[in-house]
Amino acid sequence: MANKPYIVVEWNDTESDAKGWLCMYNFVNHYCGGGTRMHPTVTKEEVIRLATAMGYKYKACESETTGGCKAGIAYDYKAPDALDVLERFMVAMAPYLNAGVSIGGDLGVDYGDVLRILDDIGVGLPQTKAMKADPKIEQGIKNHDEVCDMTYDGFKMYDMITGYGVAFATDEAWKIKEGREGATVIIQGFGCVGASLATCLDKMGYKVVGIADVNQLLYCPDGLNIPKLVETRLPKGELNPEAFEDNYQKLPNSQWLEMDVDIIIPAALEDVINKDNADKVKASLVVEAANIPTTPEADEILREKGIDVAVDFVSNLGGIRIYEVVIFGICDKVPQEIVDDTERLIRKNTRLVFEKAKETGRFTRDIAKEIFTPDKSDTPDN
């Protein structure tokens, strides 16, 4: 029987119409971790699904220290008082943050803002009592702060590591599928994950022919100029029209998943592949860079069509792996060493799932969920 979430907490803002939830799916060593997202469409059910995925993700991350959690706030992250709303939410959640619940950034929430608010409200980086008493963890936290400010290929480490990890998963899955060189790719979303993912795939020789942002699908069958698009990217993950070349086509952004390409990669919102559009997918490989981008109903359609899925909690674990390896001293604060560690782990897990799928004919998500079933929850710190 699947684990149920250990705790779900609901919050109602007293100064706006914002509403939020914190779901602690499971504790490992009295500790759990996950991001905080802010978007008008966030729901309690979505936060629970995201927290569940985090439980699987930490298992795939080979973590012996951390379970999964997630926070979500139903509010417009572009609103002028969005940071105030985020701070009030975190104040309300402080008792849990002080009991081993560590929340970071996600869609609509910058991790730097989370860290600043945590300091402002006197929480600091959430830890258990045992972690606070361990000088190695104290040093690991200092190292983590330094690593987050380091750069790699022009990106801040925390901003690039998830996207690069997804690129490694894409490459590993495509090789196991014995796909052709120079495969064509469309990415939906051009925030930190989408931009760094496009950069890494471009460097590995994949042809990124389309990027969808909130305004359009930018498409060019000969391949987009990824370095130029990344360099000129606007805030909040929007493409800059000044960087568009004459041979680029601007199509409705809803067309990203139905184009005739080898690989599609949802890298933004949840549930973007669903029962209403999954039958339009022509790609033979879907790689989940976003969290829970495919609904269960869409999974059934993809399964029937023989389309392989590189699942989110295997492909996009780079953001929690960097925290894990630096805080707990698995890697030194050396960007290349951290990238190499992420690549090794994600390629290994992707290979494990796809080779078993190839051998048995079973669906990749079923296999991944079987291999990386989270541990039952222990208790919060007390």
GULO-695425 format. One record per residue (C-alpha): chain; x, y negated, z; residue in three letters; residue number from 0. Coordinates in steps of 0.02 Angstrom, whole numbers, plus 50000, padded with zeros to 5 digits. Example, Ala and Ser with C-alpha at 12.3 -4.5 7.8 and 13.67 -1.06 7.14 Angstrom:
2
unit: A&u: 50615&v: 50225&w: 50390&code: ALA&pos: 0
unit: A&u: 50684&v: 50053&w: 50357&code: SER&pos: 1
END
This chain:
382
unit: A&u: 50000&v: 50000&w: 50000&code: MET&pos: 0
unit: A&u: 50065&v: 49826&w: 49956&code: ALA&pos: 1
unit: A&u: 50118&v: 49715&w: 50099&code: ASN&pos: 2
unit: A&u: 49999&v: 49575&w: 50147&code: LYS&pos: 3
unit: A&u: 50064&v: 49399&w: 50185&code: PRO&pos: 4
unit: A&u: 50118&v: 49387&w: 50366&code: TYR&pos: 5
unit: A&u: 50054&v: 49209&w: 50399&code: ILE&pos: 6
unit: A&u: 49960&v: 49079&w: 50295&code: VAL&pos: 7
unit: A&u: 49941&v: 48902&w: 50365&code: VAL&pos: 8
unit: A&u: 49828&v: 48766&w: 50292&code: GLU&pos: 9
unit: A&u: 49857&v: 48578&w: 50309&code: TRP&pos: 10
unit: A&u: 49745&v: 48429&w: 50273&code: ASN&pos: 11
unit: A&u: 49824&v: 48258&w: 50258&code: ASP&pos: 12
unit: A&u: 49745&v: 48123&w: 50367&code: THR&pos: 13
unit: A&u: 49798&v: 47977&w: 50254&code: GLU&pos: 14
unit: A&u: 49759&v: 48044&w: 50080&code: SER&pos: 15
unit: A&u: 49659&v: 48182&w: 49996&code: ASP&pos: 16
unit: A&u: 49814&v: 48295&w: 49991&code: ALA&pos: 17
unit: A&u: 49797&v: 48473&w: 50050&code: LYS&pos: 18
unit: A&u: 49936&v: 48600&w: 50075&code: GLY&pos: 19
unit: A&u: 49980&v: 48776&w: 50125&code: TRP&pos: 20
unit: A&u: 50130&v: 48869&w: 50194&code: LEU&pos: 21
unit: A&u: 50133&v: 49056&w: 50165&code: CYS&pos: 22
unit: A&u: 50262&v: 49162&w: 50256&code: MET&pos: 23
unit: A&u: 50257&v: 49326&w: 50161&code: TYR&pos: 24
unit: A&u: 50387&v: 49419&w: 50263&code: ASN&pos: 25
unit: A&u: 50525&v: 49385&w: 50389&code: PHE&pos: 26
unit: A&u: 50694&v: 49473&w: 50382&code: VAL&pos: 27
unit: A&u: 50804&v: 49447&w: 50534&code: ASN&pos: 28
unit: A&u: 50671&v: 49322&w: 50593&code: HIS&pos: 29
unit: A&u: 50703&v: 49213&w: 50439&code: TYR&pos: 30
unit: A&u: 50617&v: 49175&w: 50275&code: CYS&pos: 31
unit: A&u: 50646&v: 49054&w: 50132&code: GLY&pos: 32
unit: A&u: 50562&v: 48979&w: 49980&code: GLY&pos: 33
unit: A&u: 50523&v: 48817&w: 49888&code: GLY&pos: 34
unit: A&u: 50391&v: 48683&w: 49906&code: THR&pos: 35
unit: A&u: 50292&v: 48627&w: 49754&code: ARG&pos: 36
unit: A&u: 50178&v: 48478&w: 49729&code: MET&pos: 37
unit: A&u: 50051&v: 48470&w: 49589&code: HIS&pos: 38
unit: A&u: 49866&v: 48425&w: 49579&code: PRO&pos: 39
unit: A&u: 49821&v: 48603&w: 49529&code: THR&pos: 40
unit: A&u: 49904&v: 48693&w: 49675&code: VAL&pos: 41
unit: A&u: 49789&v: 48814&w: 49767&code: THR&pos: 42
unit: A&u: 49801&v: 48926&w: 49920&code: LYS&pos: 43
unit: A&u: 49794&v: 49080&w: 49810&code: GLU&pos: 44
unit: A&u: 49937&v: 49015&w: 49703&code: GLU&pos: 45
unit: A&u: 50046&v: 48983&w: 49856&code: VAL&pos: 46
unit: A&u: 50013&v: 49161&w: 49919&code: ILE&pos: 47
unit: A&u: 50061&v: 49233&w: 49749&code: ARG&pos: 48
unit: A&u: 50218&v: 49128&w: 49745&code: LEU&pos: 49
unit: A&u: 50266&v: 49181&w: 49922&code: ALA&pos: 50
unit: A&u: 50238&v: 49362&w: 49875&code: THR&pos: 51
unit: A&u: 50353&v: 49341&w: 49725&code: ALA&pos: 52
unit: A&u: 50483&v: 49265&w: 49843&code: MET&pos: 53
unit: A&u: 50477&v: 49422&w: 49949&code: GLY&pos: 54
unit: A&u: 50517&v: 49525&w: 49795&code: TYR&pos: 55
unit: A&u: 50648&v: 49398&w: 49740&code: LYS&pos: 56
unit: A&u: 50745&v: 49408&w: 49904&code: TYR&pos: 57
unit: A&u: 50743&v: 49597&w: 49890&code: LYS&pos: 58
unit: A&u: 50812&v: 49584&w: 49712&code: ALA&pos: 59
unit: A&u: 50938&v: 49461&w: 49782&code: CYS&pos: 60
unit: A&u: 51004&v: 49602&w: 49893&code: GLU&pos: 61
unit: A&u: 50971&v: 49492&w: 50044&code: SER&pos: 62
unit: A&u: 50985&v: 49570&w: 50216&code: GLU&pos: 63
unit: A&u: 50952&v: 49403&w: 50301&code: THR&pos: 64
unit: A&u: 50797&v: 49324&w: 50225&code: THR&pos: 65
unit: A&u: 50615&v: 49360&w: 50182&code: GLY&pos: 66
unit: A&u: 50501&v: 49263&w: 50065&code: GLY&pos: 67
unit: A&u: 50392&v: 49111&w: 50093&code: CYS&pos: 68
unit: A&u: 50320&v: 48968&w: 49990&code: LYS&pos: 69
unit: A&u: 50240&v: 48799&w: 50020&code: ALA&pos: 70
unit: A&u: 50123&v: 48705&w: 49905&code: GLY&pos: 71
unit: A&u: 50037&v: 48536&w: 49910&code: ILE&pos: 72
unit: A&u: 49887&v: 48493&w: 49801&code: ALA&pos: 73
unit: A&u: 49934&v: 48315&w: 49754&code: TYR&pos: 74
unit: A&u: 50006&v: 48215&w: 49609&code: ASP&pos: 75
unit: A&u: 50195&v: 48218&w: 49625&code: TYR&pos: 76
unit: A&u: 50202&v: 48059&w: 49520&code: LYS&pos: 77
unit: A&u: 50093&v: 47961&w: 49642&code: ALA&pos: 78
unit: A&u: 50180&v: 47815&w: 49729&code: PRO&pos: 79
unit: A&u: 50149&v: 47892&w: 49901&code: ASP&pos: 80
unit: A&u: 50203&v: 48069&w: 49851&code: ALA&pos: 81
unit: A&u: 50359&v: 48065&w: 49962&code: LEU&pos: 82
unit: A&u: 50256&v: 48004&w: 50110&code: ASP&pos: 83
unit: A&u: 50135&v: 48149&w: 50083&code: VAL&pos: 84
unit: A&u: 50281&v: 48271&w: 50075&code: LEU&pos: 85
unit: A&u: 50352&v: 48202&w: 50239&code: GLU&pos: 86
unit: A&u: 50185&v: 48217&w: 50329&code: ARG&pos: 87
unit: A&u: 50168&v: 48396&w: 50268&code: PHE&pos: 88
unit: A&u: 50340&v: 48440&w: 50334&code: MET&pos: 89
unit: A&u: 50305&v: 48357&w: 50501&code: VAL&pos: 90
unit: A&u: 50150&v: 48466&w: 50516&code: ALA&pos: 91
unit: A&u: 50253&v: 48620&w: 50473&code: MET&pos: 92
unit: A&u: 50398&v: 48577&w: 50590&code: ALA&pos: 93
unit: A&u: 50351&v: 48712&w: 50720&code: PRO&pos: 94
unit: A&u: 50372&v: 48844&w: 50585&code: TYR&pos: 95
unit: A&u: 50529&v: 48763&w: 50515&code: LEU&pos: 96
unit: A&u: 50603&v: 48772&w: 50690&code: ASN&pos: 97
unit: A&u: 50558&v: 48957&w: 50701&code: ALA&pos: 98
unit: A&u: 50655&v: 49020&w: 50550&code: GLY&pos: 99
unit: A&u: 50556&v: 48958&w: 50400&code: VAL&pos: 100
unit: A&u: 50667&v: 48873&w: 50272&code: SER&pos: 101
unit: A&u: 50580&v: 48776&w: 50132&code: ILE&pos: 102
unit: A&u: 50666&v: 48690&w: 49987&code: GLY&pos: 103
unit: A&u: 50616&v: 48609&w: 49822&code: GLY&pos: 104
unit: A&u: 50512&v: 48672&w: 49678&code: ASP&pos: 105
unit: A&u: 50398&v: 48600&w: 49544&code: LEU&pos: 106
unit: A&u: 50369&v: 48415&w: 49581&code: GLY&pos: 107
unit: A&u: 50479&v: 48417&w: 49736&code: VAL&pos: 108
unit: A&u: 50664&v: 48372&w: 49732&code: ASP&pos: 109
unit: A&u: 50773&v: 48474&w: 49849&code: TYR&pos: 110
unit: A&u: 50872&v: 48318&w: 49895&code: GLY&pos: 111
unit: A&u: 50712&v: 48237&w: 49958&code: ASP&pos: 112
unit: A&u: 50674&v: 48392&w: 50062&code: VAL&pos: 113
unit: A&u: 50846&v: 48389&w: 50143&code: LEU&pos: 114
unit: A&u: 50831&v: 48202&w: 50181&code: ARG&pos: 115
unit: A&u: 50659&v: 48223&w: 50260&code: ILE&pos: 116
unit: A&u: 50718&v: 48372&w: 50362&code: LEU&pos: 117
unit: A&u: 50857&v: 48263&w: 50432&code: ASP&pos: 118
unit: A&u: 50740&v: 48116&w: 50462&code: ASP&pos: 119
unit: A&u: 50617&v: 48219&w: 50563&code: ILE&pos: 120
unit: A&u: 50754&v: 48300&w: 50666&code: GLY&pos: 121
unit: A&u: 50742&v: 48477&w: 50597&code: VAL&pos: 122
unit: A&u: 50898&v: 48482&w: 50489&code: GLY&pos: 123
unit: A&u: 50923&v: 48638&w: 50385&code: LEU&pos: 124
unit: A&u: 50801&v: 48767&w: 50458&code: PRO&pos: 125
unit: A&u: 50888&v: 48907&w: 50551&code: GLN&pos: 126
unit: A&u: 50856&v: 49041&w: 50680&code: THR&pos: 127
unit: A&u: 50932&v: 49029&w: 50854&code: LYS&pos: 128
unit: A&u: 51060&v: 49160&w: 50807&code: ALA&pos: 129
unit: A&u: 51110&v: 49061&w: 50653&code: MET&pos: 130
unit: A&u: 51128&v: 48901&w: 50755&code: LYS&pos: 131
unit: A&u: 51244&v: 48991&w: 50875&code: ALA&pos: 132
unit: A&u: 51355&v: 49059&w: 50736&code: ASP&pos: 133
unit: A&u: 51501&v: 48945&w: 50688&code: PRO&pos: 134
unit: A&u: 51517&v: 49035&w: 50521&code: LYS&pos: 135
unit: A&u: 51339&v: 48985&w: 50477&code: ILE&pos: 136
unit: A&u: 51374&v: 48807&w: 50532&code: GLU&pos: 137
unit: A&u: 51521&v: 48802&w: 50413&code: GLN&pos: 138
unit: A&u: 51415&v: 48885&w: 50278&code: GLY&pos: 139
unit: A&u: 51286&v: 48745&w: 50292&code: ILE&pos: 140
unit: A&u: 51422&v: 48614&w: 50269&code: LYS&pos: 141
unit: A&u: 51487&v: 48713&w: 50120&code: ASN&pos: 142
unit: A&u: 51311&v: 48722&w: 50048&code: HIS&pos: 143
unit: A&u: 51289&v: 48533&w: 50058&code: ASP&pos: 144
unit: A&u: 51455&v: 48511&w: 49967&code: GLU&pos: 145
unit: A&u: 51413&v: 48642&w: 49835&code: VAL&pos: 146
unit: A&u: 51245&v: 48561&w: 49795&code: CYS&pos: 147
unit: A&u: 51340&v: 48401&w: 49749&code: ASP&pos: 148
unit: A&u: 51465&v: 48492&w: 49637&code: MET&pos: 149
unit: A&u: 51440&v: 48501&w: 49450&code: THR&pos: 150
unit: A&u: 51453&v: 48636&w: 49318&code: TYR&pos: 151
unit: A&u: 51438&v: 48602&w: 49131&code: ASP&pos: 152
unit: A&u: 51374&v: 48428&w: 49174&code: GLY&pos: 153
unit: A&u: 51235&v: 48487&w: 49290&code: PHE&pos: 154
unit: A&u: 51225&v: 48481&w: 49480&code: LYS&pos: 155
unit: A&u: 51252&v: 48658&w: 49542&code: MET&pos: 156
unit: A&u: 51079&v: 48677&w: 49618&code: TYR&pos: 157
unit: A&u: 51000&v: 48607&w: 49459&code: ASP&pos: 158
unit: A&u: 51089&v: 48727&w: 49340&code: MET&pos: 159
unit: A&u: 51105&v: 48893&w: 49430&code: ILE&pos: 160
unit: A&u: 50925&v: 48954&w: 49403&code: THR&pos: 161
unit: A&u: 50927&v: 48910&w: 49218&code: GLY&pos: 162
unit: A&u: 51095&v: 48993&w: 49189&code: TYR&pos: 163
unit: A&u: 51034&v: 49147&w: 49281&code: GLY&pos: 164
unit: A&u: 50882&v: 49157&w: 49168&code: VAL&pos: 165
unit: A&u: 50998&v: 49144&w: 49017&code: ALA&pos: 166
unit: A&u: 51099&v: 49292&w: 49082&code: PHE&pos: 167
unit: A&u: 50938&v: 49393&w: 49106&code: ALA&pos: 168
unit: A&u: 50883&v: 49347&w: 48929&code: THR&pos: 169
unit: A&u: 51048&v: 49402&w: 48855&code: ASP&pos: 170
unit: A&u: 51053&v: 49565&w: 48952&code: GLU&pos: 171
unit: A&u: 50874&v: 49612&w: 48908&code: ALA&pos: 172
unit: A&u: 50899&v: 49567&w: 48725&code: TRP&pos: 173
unit: A&u: 51056&v: 49674&w: 48714&code: LYS&pos: 174
unit: A&u: 50966&v: 49824&w: 48790&code: ILE&pos: 175
unit: A&u: 50827&v: 49798&w: 48664&code: LYS&pos: 176
unit: A&u: 50965&v: 49799&w: 48531&code: GLU&pos: 177
unit: A&u: 50902&v: 49634&w: 48463&code: GLY&pos: 178
unit: A&u: 50986&v: 49542&w: 48321&code: ARG&pos: 179
unit: A&u: 51122&v: 49411&w: 48348&code: GLU&pos: 180
unit: A&u: 51069&v: 49229&w: 48342&code: GLY&pos: 181
unit: A&u: 50894&v: 49270&w: 48405&code: ALA&pos: 182
unit: A&u: 50768&v: 49128&w: 48400&code: THR&pos: 183
unit: A&u: 50702&v: 49058&w: 48564&code: VAL&pos: 184
unit: A&u: 50565&v: 48939&w: 48620&code: ILE&pos: 185
unit: A&u: 50569&v: 48867&w: 48796&code: ILE&pos: 186
unit: A&u: 50415&v: 48794&w: 48880&code: GLN&pos: 187
unit: A&u: 50472&v: 48663&w: 49005&code: GLY&pos: 188
unit: A&u: 50623&v: 48548&w: 49002&code: PHE&pos: 189
unit: A&u: 50655&v: 48510&w: 49185&code: GLY&pos: 190
unit: A&u: 50816&v: 48564&w: 49270&code: CYS&pos: 191
unit: A&u: 50783&v: 48747&w: 49235&code: VAL&pos: 192
unit: A&u: 50732&v: 48724&w: 49053&code: GLY&pos: 193
unit: A&u: 50875&v: 48606&w: 49012&code: ALA&pos: 194
unit: A&u: 51012&v: 48711&w: 49092&code: SER&pos: 195
unit: A&u: 50937&v: 48870&w: 49018&code: LEU&pos: 196
unit: A&u: 50938&v: 48794&w: 48843&code: ALA&pos: 197
unit: A&u: 51118&v: 48738&w: 48867&code: THR&pos: 198
unit: A&u: 51178&v: 48912&w: 48919&code: CYS&pos: 199
unit: A&u: 51082&v: 49003&w: 48781&code: LEU&pos: 200
unit: A&u: 51148&v: 48880&w: 48652&code: ASP&pos: 201
unit: A&u: 51326&v: 48914&w: 48710&code: LYS&pos: 202
unit: A&u: 51296&v: 49102&w: 48699&code: MET&pos: 203
unit: A&u: 51244&v: 49089&w: 48516&code: GLY&pos: 204
unit: A&u: 51055&v: 49098&w: 48532&code: TYR&pos: 205
unit: A&u: 50956&v: 48981&w: 48418&code: LYS&pos: 206
unit: A&u: 50840&v: 48873&w: 48522&code: VAL&pos: 207
unit: A&u: 50711&v: 48822&w: 48391&code: VAL&pos: 208
unit: A&u: 50579&v: 48748&w: 48505&code: GLY&pos: 209
unit: A&u: 50557&v: 48657&w: 48669&code: ILE&pos: 210
unit: A&u: 50386&v: 48612&w: 48739&code: ALA&pos: 211
unit: A&u: 50367&v: 48472&w: 48865&code: ASP&pos: 212
unit: A&u: 50213&v: 48384&w: 48931&code: VAL&pos: 213
unit: A&u: 50196&v: 48284&w: 48769&code: ASN&pos: 214
unit: A&u: 50232&v: 48404&w: 48625&code: GLN&pos: 215
unit: A&u: 50317&v: 48558&w: 48556&code: LEU&pos: 216
unit: A&u: 50476&v: 48500&w: 48471&code: LEU&pos: 217
unit: A&u: 50515&v: 48629&w: 48337&code: TYR&pos: 218
unit: A&u: 50651&v: 48655&w: 48207&code: CYS&pos: 219
unit: A&u: 50676&v: 48826&w: 48124&code: PRO&pos: 220
unit: A&u: 50860&v: 48784&w: 48095&code: ASP&pos: 221
unit: A&u: 50887&v: 48756&w: 48281&code: GLY&pos: 222
unit: A&u: 50877&v: 48602&w: 48393&code: LEU&pos: 223
unit: A&u: 51028&v: 48497&w: 48443&code: ASN&pos: 224
unit: A&u: 51025&v: 48554&w: 48623&code: ILE&pos: 225
unit: A&u: 51172&v: 48451&w: 48690&code: PRO&pos: 226
unit: A&u: 51093&v: 48291&w: 48622&code: LYS&pos: 227
unit: A&u: 50920&v: 48331&w: 48691&code: LEU&pos: 228
unit: A&u: 50991&v: 48374&w: 48862&code: VAL&pos: 229
unit: A&u: 51101&v: 48220&w: 48869&code: GLU&pos: 230
unit: A&u: 50955&v: 48103&w: 48828&code: THR&pos: 231
unit: A&u: 50823&v: 48193&w: 48932&code: ARG&pos: 232
unit: A&u: 50701&v: 48078&w: 49022&code: LEU&pos: 233
unit: A&u: 50651&v: 48095&w: 49206&code: PRO&pos: 234
unit: A&u: 50527&v: 48231&w: 49254&code: LYS&pos: 235
unit: A&u: 50584&v: 48344&w: 49111&code: GLY&pos: 236
unit: A&u: 50522&v: 48245&w: 48961&code: GLU&pos: 237
unit: A&u: 50607&v: 48246&w: 48791&code: LEU&pos: 238
unit: A&u: 50671&v: 48079&w: 48729&code: ASN&pos: 239
unit: A&u: 50599&v: 48034&w: 48557&code: PRO&pos: 240
unit: A&u: 50755&v: 47931&w: 48520&code: GLU&pos: 241
unit: A&u: 50852&v: 48095&w: 48509&code: ALA&pos: 242
unit: A&u: 50735&v: 48176&w: 48383&code: PHE&pos: 243
unit: A&u: 50810&v: 48211&w: 48212&code: GLU&pos: 244
unit: A&u: 50721&v: 48192&w: 48045&code: ASP&pos: 245
unit: A&u: 50695&v: 48379&w: 48020&code: ASN&pos: 246
unit: A&u: 50611&v: 48405&w: 48189&code: TYR&pos: 247
unit: A&u: 50425&v: 48444&w: 48192&code: GLN&pos: 248
unit: A&u: 50314&v: 48378&w: 48332&code: LYS&pos: 249
unit: A&u: 50175&v: 48504&w: 48361&code: LEU&pos: 250
unit: A&u: 50042&v: 48519&w: 48498&code: PRO&pos: 251
unit: A&u: 50127&v: 48585&w: 48655&code: ASN&pos: 252
unit: A&u: 49996&v: 48723&w: 48668&code: SER&pos: 253
unit: A&u: 50073&v: 48810&w: 48517&code: GLN&pos: 254
unit: A&u: 50237&v: 48858&w: 48603&code: TRP&pos: 255
unit: A&u: 50190&v: 49038&w: 48639&code: LEU&pos: 256
unit: A&u: 50115&v: 49082&w: 48470&code: GLU&pos: 257
unit: A&u: 50263&v: 49037&w: 48359&code: MET&pos: 258
unit: A&u: 50350&v: 49175&w: 48261&code: ASP&pos: 259
unit: A&u: 50510&v: 49189&w: 48362&code: VAL&pos: 260
unit: A&u: 50607&v: 49328&w: 48448&code: ASP&pos: 261
unit: A&u: 50598&v: 49265&w: 48628&code: ILE&pos: 262
unit: A&u: 50485&v: 49148&w: 48725&code: ILE&pos: 263
unit: A&u: 50529&v: 49081&w: 48896&code: ILE&pos: 264
unit: A&u: 50400&v: 48995&w: 49008&code: PRO&pos: 265
unit: A&u: 50502&v: 48881&w: 49121&code: ALA&pos: 266
unit: A&u: 50373&v: 48766&w: 49202&code: ALA&pos: 267
unit: A&u: 50199&v: 48802&w: 49269&code: LEU&pos: 268
unit: A&u: 50116&v: 48961&w: 49332&code: GLU&pos: 269
unit: A&u: 49986&v: 49061&w: 49233&code: ASP&pos: 270
unit: A&u: 50031&v: 48984&w: 49063&code: VAL&pos: 271
unit: A&u: 50019&v: 49157&w: 48984&code: ILE&pos: 272
unit: A&u: 49843&v: 49216&w: 49019&code: ASN&pos: 273
unit: A&u: 49696&v: 49315&w: 48953&code: LYS&pos: 274
unit: A&u: 49650&v: 49175&w: 48831&code: ASP&pos: 275
unit: A&u: 49817&v: 49166&w: 48741&code: ASN&pos: 276
unit: A&u: 49921&v: 49323&w: 48774&code: ALA&pos: 277
unit: A&u: 49857&v: 49405&w: 48615&code: ASP&pos: 278
unit: A&u: 49938&v: 49264&w: 48514&code: LYS&pos: 279
unit: A&u: 50115&v: 49305&w: 48573&code: VAL&pos: 280
unit: A&u: 50223&v: 49359&w: 48426&code: LYS&pos: 281
unit: A&u: 50390&v: 49369&w: 48517&code: ALA&pos: 282
unit: A&u: 50451&v: 49541&w: 48569&code: SER&pos: 283
unit: A&u: 50525&v: 49477&w: 48733&code: LEU&pos: 284
unit: A&u: 50453&v: 49361&w: 48866&code: VAL&pos: 285
unit: A&u: 50577&v: 49299&w: 48997&code: VAL&pos: 286
unit: A&u: 50499&v: 49221&w: 49151&code: GLU&pos: 287
unit: A&u: 50598&v: 49069&w: 49207&code: ALA&pos: 288
unit: A&u: 50448&v: 48994&w: 49298&code: ALA&pos: 289
unit: A&u: 50371&v: 49077&w: 49449&code: ASN&pos: 290
unit: A&u: 50215&v: 49182&w: 49412&code: ILE&pos: 291
unit: A&u: 50192&v: 49115&w: 49233&code: PRO&pos: 292
unit: A&u: 50096&v: 49271&w: 49176&code: THR&pos: 293
unit: A&u: 49927&v: 49323&w: 49244&code: THR&pos: 294
unit: A&u: 49885&v: 49506&w: 49280&code: PRO&pos: 295
unit: A&u: 49759&v: 49503&w: 49136&code: GLU&pos: 296
unit: A&u: 49894&v: 49440&w: 49017&code: ALA&pos: 297
unit: A&u: 50011&v: 49577&w: 49078&code: ASP&pos: 298
unit: A&u: 49888&v: 49708&w: 49016&code: GLU&pos: 299
unit: A&u: 49881&v: 49626&w: 48845&code: ILE&pos: 300
unit: A&u: 50071&v: 49614&w: 48833&code: LEU&pos: 301
unit: A&u: 50087&v: 49794&w: 48888&code: ARG&pos: 302
unit: A&u: 49967&v: 49852&w: 48751&code: GLU&pos: 303
unit: A&u: 50061&v: 49749&w: 48621&code: LYS&pos: 304
unit: A&u: 50227&v: 49828&w: 48673&code: GLY&pos: 305
unit: A&u: 50303&v: 49662&w: 48724&code: ILE&pos: 306
unit: A&u: 50438&v: 49673&w: 48857&code: ASP&pos: 307
unit: A&u: 50440&v: 49554&w: 49005&code: VAL&pos: 308
unit: A&u: 50594&v: 49503&w: 49105&code: ALA&pos: 309
unit: A&u: 50504&v: 49467&w: 49268&code: VAL&pos: 310
unit: A&u: 50522&v: 49308&w: 49369&code: ASP&pos: 311
unit: A&u: 50588&v: 49378&w: 49532&code: PHE&pos: 312
unit: A&u: 50733&v: 49462&w: 49440&code: VAL&pos: 313
unit: A&u: 50770&v: 49328&w: 49310&code: SER&pos: 314
unit: A&u: 50757&v: 49167&w: 49409&code: ASN&pos: 315
unit: A&u: 50835&v: 49212&w: 49576&code: LEU&pos: 316
unit: A&u: 50987&v: 49099&w: 49550&code: GLY&pos: 317
unit: A&u: 50916&v: 48960&w: 49659&code: GLY&pos: 318
unit: A&u: 50903&v: 49071&w: 49812&code: ILE&pos: 319
unit: A&u: 51062&v: 49169&w: 49776&code: ARG&pos: 320
unit: A&u: 51167&v: 49010&w: 49783&code: ILE&pos: 321
unit: A&u: 51094&v: 48973&w: 49955&code: TYR&pos: 322
unit: A&u: 51121&v: 49152&w: 50013&code: GLU&pos: 323
unit: A&u: 51302&v: 49169&w: 49957&code: VAL&pos: 324
unit: A&u: 51360&v: 48999&w: 50021&code: VAL&pos: 325
unit: A&u: 51267&v: 48991&w: 50188&code: ILE&pos: 326
unit: A&u: 51312&v: 49169&w: 50235&code: PHE&pos: 327
unit: A&u: 51490&v: 49162&w: 50167&code: GLY&pos: 328
unit: A&u: 51475&v: 49288&w: 50026&code: ILE&pos: 329
unit: A&u: 51558&v: 49167&w: 49903&code: CYS&pos: 330
unit: A&u: 51678&v: 49023&w: 49927&code: ASP&pos: 331
unit: A&u: 51623&v: 48848&w: 49877&code: LYS&pos: 332
unit: A&u: 51692&v: 48871&w: 49702&code: VAL&pos: 333
unit: A&u: 51566&v: 48838&w: 49561&code: PRO&pos: 334
unit: A&u: 51635&v: 48969&w: 49442&code: GLN&pos: 335
unit: A&u: 51638&v: 49102&w: 49578&code: GLU&pos: 336
unit: A&u: 51455&v: 49065&w: 49619&code: ILE&pos: 337
unit: A&u: 51404&v: 49071&w: 49435&code: VAL&pos: 338
unit: A&u: 51498&v: 49235&w: 49412&code: ASP&pos: 339
unit: A&u: 51410&v: 49310&w: 49564&code: ASP&pos: 340
unit: A&u: 51239&v: 49256&w: 49497&code: THR&pos: 341
unit: A&u: 51278&v: 49326&w: 49325&code: GLU&pos: 342
unit: A&u: 51336&v: 49493&w: 49396&code: ARG&pos: 343
unit: A&u: 51182&v: 49517&w: 49503&code: LEU&pos: 344
unit: A&u: 51052&v: 49463&w: 49375&code: ILE&pos: 345
unit: A&u: 51129&v: 49564&w: 49235&code: ARG&pos: 346
unit: A&u: 51138&v: 49718&w: 49347&code: LYS&pos: 347
unit: A&u: 50955&v: 49704&w: 49400&code: ASN&pos: 348
unit: A&u: 50893&v: 49665&w: 49224&code: THR&pos: 349
unit: A&u: 50990&v: 49813&w: 49154&code: ARG&pos: 350
unit: A&u: 50919&v: 49927&w: 49289&code: LEU&pos: 351
unit: A&u: 50740&v: 49877&w: 49247&code: VAL&pos: 352
unit: A&u: 50755&v: 49877&w: 49057&code: PHE&pos: 353
unit: A&u: 50853&v: 50040&w: 49045&code: GLU&pos: 354
unit: A&u: 50723&v: 50128&w: 49151&code: LYS&pos: 355
unit: A&u: 50583&v: 50052&w: 49046&code: ALA&pos: 356
unit: A&u: 50669&v: 50111&w: 48888&code: LYS&pos: 357
unit: A&u: 50693&v: 50285&w: 48960&code: GLU&pos: 358
unit: A&u: 50516&v: 50307&w: 49029&code: THR&pos: 359
unit: A&u: 50410&v: 50196&w: 48915&code: GLY&pos: 360
unit: A&u: 50336&v: 50110&w: 49067&code: ARG&pos: 361
unit: A&u: 50303&v: 49924&w: 49082&code: PHE&pos: 362
unit: A&u: 50448&v: 49821&w: 49148&code: THR&pos: 363
unit: A&u: 50349&v: 49732&w: 49283&code: ARG&pos: 364
unit: A&u: 50287&v: 49896&w: 49356&code: ASP&pos: 365
unit: A&u: 50465&v: 49959&w: 49366&code: ILE&pos: 366
unit: A&u: 50533&v: 49797&w: 49441&code: ALA&pos: 367
unit: A&u: 50398&v: 49793&w: 49575&code: LYS&pos: 368
unit: A&u: 50436&v: 49974&w: 49618&code: GLU&pos: 369
unit: A&u: 50624&v: 49948&w: 49631&code: ILE&pos: 370
unit: A&u: 50617&v: 49784&w: 49728&code: PHE&pos: 371
unit: A&u: 50473&v: 49812&w: 49849&code: THR&pos: 372
unit: A&u: 50503&v: 49695&w: 49998&code: PRO&pos: 373
unit: A&u: 50530&v: 49757&w: 50174&code: ASP&pos: 374
unit: A&u: 50386&v: 49748&w: 50297&code: LYS&pos: 375
unit: A&u: 50389&v: 49587&w: 50396&code: SER&pos: 376
unit: A&u: 50473&v: 49570&w: 50563&code: ASP&pos: 377
unit: A&u: 50433&v: 49419&w: 50673&code: THR&pos: 378
unit: A&u: 50474&v: 49233&w: 50670&code: PRO&pos: 379
unit: A&u: 50611&v: 49171&w: 50786&code: ASP&pos: 380
unit: A&u: 50554&v: 49139&w: 50964&code: ASN&pos: 381
END
